[in-house]
Amino acid sequence: VTLVCAGIAGKGFNSLGQGMDSGWISHGLAILSACAKAKGFEVNLLDLRALRDWDHVRSELELRQPDVVGVSMMSVDYNPAMECLAVVREVLPHAITVVGGAHPTIMPDEVKDSTLIDHVFLGEAEITFPDFLERCQRGEPSERVISPVQPDLDAIPFADHELFLQEWRKWGYQQDSPEAPFVAELPPPFVTIIAGRGCIYNCSYCQPAERHIFGRRVRRRSVANVMAELRELHQRYSFNSLMFHDDCLTEDREWVIAFCQAYREAGFRQPFFCQSRADIIVKNEDMVRLMAEAGLRGYLIGFESGSDRVLRFIRKGTKRAQNLEAARICRRYGIAIWANYMLGLPTETKEEVMETVSMLKEIDPDYYSPAFYTPHPGSDLYTYCQENDLSLIKSHDSYRRNPDEAKIKGVDYVWLQGALAESQRRTLPNRLRRSVRYYWKRYAQPKKIVRRVKRMLRVH
C-alpha cells in the first residue's frame, strides 16, 4: 500500500519542513498506516511536499509498484490529489485507487463518479480500510462508497510517525525535530498528538461539516492511553515540546485536570500548546492555572471577531468582553496567545472590522493568525454564501485561509488589506512592554545574574 499526502496547494513541491503545513505529519494517514501494518500489510508514504515535481511522482510510483494507492484529501487538496490519481492511472493502470478524508466525506458527489477513483471512504477508516485491504487480498469485491465505522480510540494503534520520518529522511530532511517547531516557546525536538475527535460547538463557519466526519459528540482517548503514547514518543524521539491538535482540548474540564496530574506525575516537564476558547478560559481560570503549572505555554484561541453582532452571526458563542478577559488571564499565567481571527465575513461592515482591529490591539497577542473568511464546503456559512451568490471561489486551491485573496462578493479587499496591516501594528505601550520583557528575560533574570557574577568572580 502506498499512502499519499497531497498537501501542496499552499507551498507546492519541495516544501518539506517549512512550518505547520509543510513540516507536520498527517495524523490521519499515520494512524491508517499503523492500523494496516497491524494487519500485516506493507505500507509506504508518498509525500508530495517532499518531492520535486510530477515527474518525480511518476518515477516513485514506477519504483514502488503498489497494489493499492490511498490518497487523503481535504478540500484545499482536491486539485493535487486528483492530479496524483491521474498519474497513478497512467503509470499503474491496474492499481486500486482509493480516496478518503474530509472532502470526500463532506462532498462525496465530487469524487464518487470519477474514473480515477475505485473506492471512496467516508468518515473514519481505521476499521474499514484494513478490512478493505483484507478483502482485496482475498480477491473479494467491495462497495464503491464505503461507509464509516467509528473506532474505539483507545483500541487503535498510535500514529505511525516513522511513516513520515523514514520518507522525509530519503529527501534530505535533517532537522533535529520529528516535526517542524513553529513558535519559540516550543523547542525541538517537537511532536504533535491528537487526544480526541469532534467538537461540541456550533460555529457556522465549521459545522455541520465536523459532525459529518466525526459524529455529533466528542470522543476522547483516555488519559492513560494518551500518556502511553507520550511515553513511547519520548522514548523514541526525546521530544522537548509538543502540540495537541484537538479542535478544543479544554472543553472537557475533568479530562484536562486528570491529564495535568498524570503528566506531572510521569515526570514530564515539556512545554505544550493546545487550542481553547475564550469562554472556557474565562469560566475555568483554576484549570488554566493548573495547565500552566503542568507545562502549558500557549493557547491557540479562535477570537474570530471583535464585534458582538458578528460573533452572534457566526454562532461563535462568545463575546468581545470574554475575548479580552481571556487574554488578561493568559497574561496572568504567562501563557502565549496565538490569535486566530477572520476579516471579511459575510454581512460584516467596515466599522465591525475595526472593532476586531481595536480588540487585537488591546489583546496584543504573541502571534497573529489572520484569515480572510473563506466559505468551506459542508458548513452552514458556505451554504449561506451559495444561496446568496457570494462565493468567489473558482478553484479548490482557494480554500486556503490565506489573507491575500478575494473570497466573497461585497467586500472591499483593498481596504481590508489596510485593516489587516493595522490589526498587527502594535501600540507604543505594547511595544515598550514587550521590549522590557525581552531584555529582562535575556539579561536580568536572577539565575542569569548569578551565573554572570560567578563567572566574574572566577575571572578575578
C-alpha positions as CSV (number, residue, x, y, z in Angstrom):
1,V,0.0,0.0,0.0
2,T,1.2,3.5,-0.9
3,L,-0.5,6.3,1.1
4,V,-0.3,9.8,-0.5
5,C,-0.1,13.1,1.4
6,A,-1.2,15.6,-1.2
7,G,-0.9,18.8,0.8
8,I,0.9,21.0,-1.7
9,A,-1.8,23.5,-2.5
10,G,-0.2,26.1,-0.4
11,K,3.6,25.9,-0.8
12,G,3.9,23.4,-3.6
13,F,6.5,20.7,-4.2
14,N,9.9,20.8,-2.4
15,S,8.4,22.5,0.7
16,L,9.2,19.9,3.3
17,G,10.0,21.3,6.8
18,Q,8.5,24.8,6.1
19,G,6.3,25.2,9.2
20,M,2.9,23.8,10.1
21,D,1.5,23.0,6.7
22,S,4.7,21.6,5.3
23,G,6.5,20.2,8.4
24,W,4.0,18.3,10.3
25,I,2.7,14.7,9.8
26,S,-0.8,13.9,8.7
27,H,-2.2,12.0,11.7
28,G,-5.0,10.5,9.6
29,L,-2.5,8.8,7.3
30,A,-0.2,7.9,10.2
31,I,-3.0,6.2,12.1
32,L,-4.2,4.4,9.0
33,S,-0.7,3.2,8.3
34,A,-0.4,1.8,11.9
35,C,-3.8,0.0,11.5
36,A,-2.9,-1.5,8.2
37,K,0.6,-2.6,9.4
38,A,-1.1,-4.2,12.4
39,K,-3.0,-6.5,9.9
40,G,0.3,-7.4,8.2
41,F,0.2,-5.1,5.2
42,E,3.3,-3.3,3.9
43,V,2.8,0.4,3.8
44,N,4.9,3.3,2.5
45,L,4.3,7.0,2.0
46,L,4.4,9.3,-1.0
47,D,4.5,12.8,0.5
48,L,4.2,15.3,-2.4
49,R,5.7,18.0,-0.2
50,A,9.0,16.1,-0.2
51,L,9.1,15.5,-4.0
52,R,10.4,17.8,-6.8
53,D,7.6,17.6,-9.4
54,W,5.1,15.4,-11.1
55,D,7.9,13.5,-13.0
56,H,9.4,12.7,-9.6
57,V,5.9,11.3,-8.5
58,R,5.8,9.1,-11.7
59,S,9.3,7.7,-11.0
60,E,8.5,6.9,-7.4
61,L,5.3,5.1,-8.4
62,E,7.1,3.1,-11.0
63,L,9.7,2.1,-8.5
64,R,7.3,1.1,-5.7
65,Q,4.7,-0.6,-7.8
66,P,2.0,-0.6,-5.1
67,D,-1.2,-2.8,-5.3
68,V,-3.3,-0.1,-3.6
69,V,-2.8,3.7,-3.6
70,G,-4.7,5.7,-0.9
71,V,-5.0,9.4,-1.2
72,S,-6.0,11.7,1.7
73,M,-8.0,14.7,0.5
74,M,-9.0,17.9,2.3
75,S,-11.0,20.4,0.2
76,V,-7.9,22.5,-0.5
77,D,-6.0,19.4,-1.6
78,Y,-8.6,18.4,-4.3
79,N,-6.5,19.5,-7.3
80,P,-3.2,18.0,-6.4
81,A,-4.9,14.8,-5.2
82,M,-6.8,14.4,-8.5
83,E,-3.6,15.1,-10.5
84,C,-1.8,12.5,-8.4
85,L,-4.6,9.9,-9.1
86,A,-4.3,10.7,-12.9
87,V,-0.6,9.9,-12.7
88,V,-1.4,6.7,-10.9
89,R,-3.8,5.7,-13.6
90,E,-1.1,6.5,-16.2
91,V,1.8,4.7,-14.5
92,L,-0.1,1.8,-12.7
93,P,-3.3,1.1,-14.6
94,H,-4.1,-2.0,-12.6
95,A,-3.5,-0.4,-9.1
96,I,-6.6,0.0,-6.9
97,T,-7.1,3.7,-6.1
98,V,-9.0,4.9,-3.0
99,V,-9.6,8.3,-1.5
100,G,-10.7,9.4,2.0
101,G,-10.6,12.3,4.3
102,A,-12.6,15.4,4.9
103,H,-13.5,16.4,1.4
104,P,-14.8,13.0,0.2
105,T,-16.8,12.7,3.4
106,I,-18.4,16.2,3.1
107,M,-18.7,16.4,-0.7
108,P,-18.9,12.7,-1.9
109,D,-20.6,13.7,-5.2
110,E,-17.4,15.5,-6.3
111,V,-15.4,12.2,-6.2
112,K,-17.6,9.2,-6.3
113,D,-18.2,9.2,-10.1
114,S,-14.6,9.9,-11.1
115,T,-13.0,7.2,-13.3
116,L,-9.7,7.9,-11.5
117,I,-11.1,6.5,-8.2
118,D,-12.1,2.9,-7.5
119,H,-13.3,3.4,-3.9
120,V,-14.3,6.3,-1.7
121,F,-14.0,6.0,2.1
122,L,-16.3,8.2,4.2
123,G,-15.5,9.4,7.7
124,E,-13.2,7.4,9.9
125,A,-11.5,4.5,8.2
126,E,-9.3,2.8,10.9
127,I,-11.6,-0.2,10.8
128,T,-12.9,-0.1,7.3
129,F,-9.6,0.4,5.4
130,P,-7.8,-2.6,6.9
131,D,-10.9,-4.7,6.3
132,F,-11.0,-3.5,2.7
133,L,-7.3,-4.5,2.2
134,E,-8.1,-8.0,3.5
135,R,-10.9,-8.3,1.0
136,C,-8.7,-7.2,-1.8
137,Q,-6.1,-9.7,-0.8
138,R,-8.7,-12.5,-0.9
139,G,-10.0,-11.2,-4.3
140,E,-13.4,-10.2,-2.9
141,P,-15.3,-7.2,-4.2
142,S,-16.1,-4.1,-2.1
143,E,-18.6,-1.3,-2.5
144,R,-17.6,1.7,-4.4
145,V,-18.5,4.0,-1.5
146,I,-17.6,2.6,1.9
147,S,-19.5,3.8,4.9
148,P,-17.6,4.7,8.1
149,V,-17.3,2.7,11.3
150,Q,-16.3,4.7,14.4
151,P,-13.4,3.0,16.2
152,D,-12.7,2.8,19.9
153,L,-10.0,5.4,20.1
154,D,-8.2,3.5,22.9
155,A,-8.1,0.3,20.9
156,I,-6.4,1.6,17.7
157,P,-2.6,1.8,17.4
158,F,-0.7,5.0,18.0
159,A,0.1,7.2,14.9
160,D,2.9,5.9,12.8
161,H,5.3,8.9,13.0
162,E,8.0,6.8,11.3
163,L,5.9,6.5,8.1
164,F,6.7,10.2,7.6
165,L,10.2,10.4,9.1
166,Q,11.5,7.5,7.0
167,E,10.2,9.0,3.9
168,W,11.4,12.5,4.7
169,R,14.9,11.4,5.5
170,K,15.2,10.0,2.0
171,W,14.7,13.5,0.6
172,G,17.2,15.4,2.9
173,Y,15.1,16.1,6.0
174,Q,17.8,16.8,8.6
175,Q,16.0,18.7,11.3
176,D,16.6,17.6,14.9
177,S,12.9,17.6,15.4
178,P,10.5,14.9,14.2
179,E,8.2,17.8,13.2
180,A,8.9,21.4,12.5
181,P,8.6,23.6,15.6
182,F,6.5,26.7,14.9
183,V,7.0,29.0,17.9
184,A,9.9,29.9,20.2
185,E,8.1,28.5,23.2
186,L,8.2,25.0,21.8
187,P,11.9,24.0,21.3
188,P,12.9,21.0,19.2
189,P,12.6,18.0,19.2
190,F,8.9,18.8,18.7
191,V,6.0,16.4,18.2
192,T,2.2,16.7,17.7
193,I,-0.5,14.5,19.1
194,I,-4.3,14.1,18.9
195,A,-6.3,13.2,22.1
196,G,-9.8,13.2,20.7
197,R,-12.1,13.8,17.8
198,G,-15.1,16.1,17.3
199,C,-16.3,19.4,18.6
200,I,-19.4,20.2,20.7
201,Y,-19.7,23.8,19.4
202,N,-21.8,25.0,16.6
203,C,-19.9,27.8,14.8
204,S,-21.5,28.3,11.4
205,Y,-18.1,28.5,9.5
206,C,-17.3,25.0,10.6
207,Q,-20.5,23.0,11.4
208,P,-22.1,20.7,10.4
209,A,-19.0,19.5,8.4
210,E,-17.2,18.3,11.5
211,R,-20.2,16.3,12.7
212,H,-20.4,14.6,9.3
213,I,-16.8,13.4,9.8
214,F,-16.7,12.5,13.5
215,G,-20.3,12.4,14.7
216,R,-22.3,14.6,17.0
217,R,-20.4,14.1,20.2
218,V,-16.7,14.4,21.1
219,R,-14.9,11.1,21.7
220,R,-11.7,11.4,23.6
221,R,-8.9,8.9,24.3
222,S,-8.4,8.0,28.0
223,V,-5.7,9.9,29.8
224,A,-3.8,6.6,30.3
225,N,-3.8,6.0,26.6
226,V,-2.5,9.5,25.8
227,M,0.2,9.1,28.4
228,A,1.2,5.8,26.9
229,E,1.7,7.4,23.6
230,L,3.7,10.3,25.1
231,R,6.0,7.9,26.8
232,E,6.5,6.0,23.6
233,L,7.2,9.2,21.7
234,H,9.6,10.4,24.3
235,Q,11.5,7.1,24.3
236,R,11.8,7.3,20.6
237,Y,12.4,11.0,19.9
238,S,13.3,12.6,23.3
239,F,10.9,15.4,22.5
240,N,11.3,18.7,24.2
241,S,7.9,20.1,23.4
242,L,4.5,19.1,21.9
243,M,1.3,20.4,20.4
244,F,-2.2,19.0,20.8
245,H,-4.2,19.1,17.5
246,D,-7.6,18.7,19.1
247,D,-10.2,21.2,18.0
248,C,-10.7,22.2,21.6
249,L,-8.8,20.2,24.2
250,T,-10.1,22.2,27.1
251,E,-13.8,21.6,26.6
252,D,-13.6,18.6,28.9
253,R,-12.5,20.1,32.2
254,E,-12.3,16.8,34.1
255,W,-10.2,15.2,31.4
256,V,-7.8,18.2,31.4
257,I,-7.4,18.1,35.2
258,A,-6.7,14.4,35.1
259,F,-4.2,14.8,32.3
260,C,-2.3,17.6,34.0
261,Q,-1.9,15.4,37.1
262,A,-0.8,12.4,35.1
263,Y,1.6,14.5,33.0
264,R,3.4,15.8,36.1
265,E,3.4,12.5,38.0
266,A,5.0,10.9,35.0
267,G,7.9,13.4,35.2
268,F,7.1,15.3,32.1
269,R,8.0,19.0,32.1
270,Q,8.0,19.6,28.4
271,P,6.0,22.7,27.3
272,F,3.0,22.3,25.1
273,F,0.4,24.3,23.2
274,C,-3.3,23.4,22.6
275,Q,-6.4,25.0,21.3
276,S,-9.0,26.6,23.6
277,R,-11.9,29.1,23.6
278,A,-12.2,32.5,25.3
279,D,-15.4,31.5,27.2
280,I,-13.7,28.3,28.5
281,I,-10.7,30.3,29.7
282,V,-12.8,32.9,31.5
283,K,-15.0,30.3,33.2
284,N,-12.2,28.0,34.2
285,E,-9.3,30.1,35.4
286,D,-8.3,27.5,38.0
287,M,-7.9,25.0,35.2
288,V,-5.8,27.5,33.2
289,R,-3.5,27.9,36.2
290,L,-3.2,24.1,36.6
291,M,-2.4,23.7,32.9
292,A,0.3,26.4,33.1
293,E,1.8,24.6,36.1
294,A,1.8,21.4,34.2
295,G,3.7,22.9,31.2
296,L,1.1,24.8,29.0
297,R,3.0,27.6,27.3
298,G,0.4,28.8,24.8
299,Y,-3.3,28.7,23.7
300,L,-4.5,28.9,20.1
301,I,-7.7,30.9,20.6
302,G,-10.3,31.5,17.9
303,F,-11.2,35.1,18.8
304,E,-12.6,35.5,15.2
305,S,-14.2,38.9,15.6
306,G,-14.3,41.9,18.0
307,S,-17.9,42.6,17.1
308,D,-20.6,41.0,19.3
309,R,-23.1,41.2,16.4
310,V,-20.7,39.3,14.1
311,L,-19.9,36.8,16.8
312,R,-23.6,36.1,17.1
313,F,-24.0,35.9,13.3
314,I,-21.3,33.2,13.1
315,R,-22.7,31.4,16.1
316,K,-19.4,31.5,17.9
317,G,-20.9,31.5,21.4
318,T,-18.5,34.1,22.8
319,K,-18.5,37.8,23.3
320,R,-15.9,40.6,22.8
321,A,-15.6,41.1,26.6
322,Q,-14.8,37.4,27.0
323,N,-12.1,37.6,24.4
324,L,-10.4,40.5,26.2
325,E,-10.8,38.8,29.6
326,A,-9.3,35.5,28.3
327,A,-6.3,37.4,27.1
328,R,-5.8,39.0,30.5
329,I,-6.0,35.6,32.2
330,C,-3.4,34.2,29.8
331,R,-1.1,37.1,30.6
332,R,-1.6,36.4,34.3
333,Y,-0.2,32.9,34.0
334,G,2.5,33.6,31.3
335,I,0.6,31.8,28.6
336,A,1.4,32.9,25.0
337,I,-1.6,33.8,22.8
338,W,-1.9,32.6,19.2
339,A,-4.8,34.7,18.0
340,N,-7.0,33.2,15.2
341,Y,-9.3,35.8,13.7
342,M,-11.2,36.5,10.5
343,L,-11.8,39.6,8.4
344,G,-14.2,39.9,5.5
345,L,-17.1,37.8,6.9
346,P,-20.5,38.0,5.2
347,T,-22.6,40.9,6.4
348,E,-19.6,42.4,8.3
349,T,-19.3,46.2,8.0
350,K,-16.1,48.2,7.9
351,E,-16.9,49.5,11.4
352,E,-17.2,45.9,12.7
353,V,-13.8,45.1,11.1
354,M,-12.3,48.0,13.0
355,E,-13.9,46.5,16.2
356,T,-11.8,43.4,15.5
357,V,-8.7,45.6,14.9
358,S,-9.2,47.5,18.2
359,M,-9.7,44.3,20.1
360,L,-6.5,42.9,18.8
361,K,-4.6,46.0,19.8
362,E,-5.9,45.5,23.3
363,I,-5.2,41.8,23.4
364,D,-1.7,42.3,22.0
365,P,-1.3,38.6,21.0
366,D,2.1,37.0,20.8
367,Y,1.2,35.5,17.4
368,Y,-1.2,36.8,14.8
369,S,-3.1,34.2,12.7
370,P,-5.4,36.2,10.4
371,A,-7.6,34.9,7.6
372,F,-9.9,36.4,5.1
373,Y,-13.1,34.5,5.6
374,T,-13.2,31.5,3.2
375,P,-16.5,29.6,2.6
376,H,-15.6,26.0,3.3
377,P,-17.7,23.2,1.9
378,G,-20.0,21.5,4.4
379,S,-20.5,24.5,6.7
380,D,-23.7,26.5,7.2
381,L,-21.9,29.7,6.3
382,Y,-20.8,28.1,3.0
383,T,-24.4,27.3,2.2
384,Y,-25.3,30.9,3.1
385,C,-22.8,32.1,0.6
386,Q,-24.0,29.7,-2.1
387,E,-27.6,30.7,-1.5
388,N,-26.8,34.4,-1.7
389,D,-24.4,34.1,-4.6
390,L,-21.5,35.5,-2.6
391,S,-18.7,33.0,-3.2
392,L,-15.8,34.0,-5.4
393,I,-14.0,30.6,-5.1
394,K,-13.3,29.3,-8.6
395,S,-10.7,26.6,-7.7
396,H,-10.3,24.3,-4.7
397,D,-6.8,25.8,-4.2
398,S,-8.6,28.9,-2.9
399,Y,-10.0,27.1,0.1
400,R,-6.8,28.1,1.9
401,R,-7.4,30.5,4.7
402,N,-4.9,32.9,3.2
403,P,-5.5,36.7,3.8
404,D,-4.3,37.7,0.4
405,E,-7.1,36.7,-1.9
406,A,-10.7,37.8,-2.6
407,K,-13.1,35.1,-1.2
408,I,-16.6,36.6,-1.3
409,K,-18.5,39.3,-3.0
410,G,-19.4,42.6,-1.3
411,V,-16.0,43.0,0.5
412,D,-13.6,45.8,-0.3
413,Y,-10.4,43.7,-0.2
414,V,-8.1,46.7,-1.0
415,W,-9.4,48.4,2.2
416,L,-9.3,45.1,4.0
417,Q,-5.6,44.7,3.4
418,G,-5.1,48.0,5.2
419,A,-7.2,46.8,8.1
420,L,-5.2,43.6,8.2
421,A,-1.9,45.5,8.4
422,E,-3.4,47.8,11.1
423,S,-4.6,44.7,13.1
424,Q,-1.0,43.6,13.5
425,R,0.5,47.0,14.3
426,R,1.3,47.1,18.0
427,T,0.6,50.2,20.0
428,L,3.6,52.1,21.5
429,P,2.8,51.0,25.1
430,N,2.7,47.3,24.0
431,R,5.9,47.6,22.0
432,L,7.6,49.1,25.1
433,R,6.2,46.4,27.4
434,R,7.4,43.7,25.0
435,S,10.9,45.2,24.8
436,V,11.3,45.4,28.5
437,R,10.1,41.8,28.9
438,Y,12.5,40.7,26.2
439,Y,15.6,42.3,27.7
440,W,14.6,41.2,31.2
441,K,14.3,37.7,30.0
442,R,17.6,37.8,28.2
443,Y,19.8,39.7,30.7
444,A,18.2,40.3,34.0
445,Q,16.7,37.0,35.3
446,P,18.1,36.1,38.7
447,K,19.6,32.8,37.6
448,K,21.4,34.5,34.7
449,I,22.7,37.3,37.0
450,V,24.0,34.6,39.5
451,R,25.8,32.8,36.6
452,R,27.4,36.1,35.4
453,V,28.5,37.0,38.9
454,K,30.1,33.6,39.3
455,R,31.9,33.9,36.0
456,M,33.2,37.4,37.0
457,L,34.4,36.1,40.4
458,R,36.3,33.2,38.7
459,V,37.9,35.7,36.3
460,H,39.1,38.0,39.1
